[in-house]
Amino acid sequence: NREMNGECVERIRTGFNFRTVGPSVDNTVTPGREQFPYQADFTVVDFAFNVYLTEMSFGKASIVSGVKNIFDRKYREPFFDIVQPERNAYVALQVNF
């Protein structure tokens, strides 16, 4: 968290997010299948870079960006049988009014 003295930027915040899913069992009764197939466990690391802009007449705005799944690992969420996207980047403008 770094304070800025510029006219447009109030502060910049960076960070890492770590998420781990351990082995589990699907005990849901579903016709046609006995157990949900997925990778037993995984860890995903994301990096975030946010620029918070100074308040304007319409409200607060920030530029939200980052890289998800930095280490480019394929994985499947429990109860969602589609391989999740590998590494991907994003940028968005968030406005709170």
Protein Blocks (a to p, Z undefined) as FASTA:
>chain_A
ZZdfbfklmbdcdddddddddddddfbdcehiabdcddfbdcdddddddddddddfkbcc
ddddddehklopacddehiacdcddddddddddddZZ
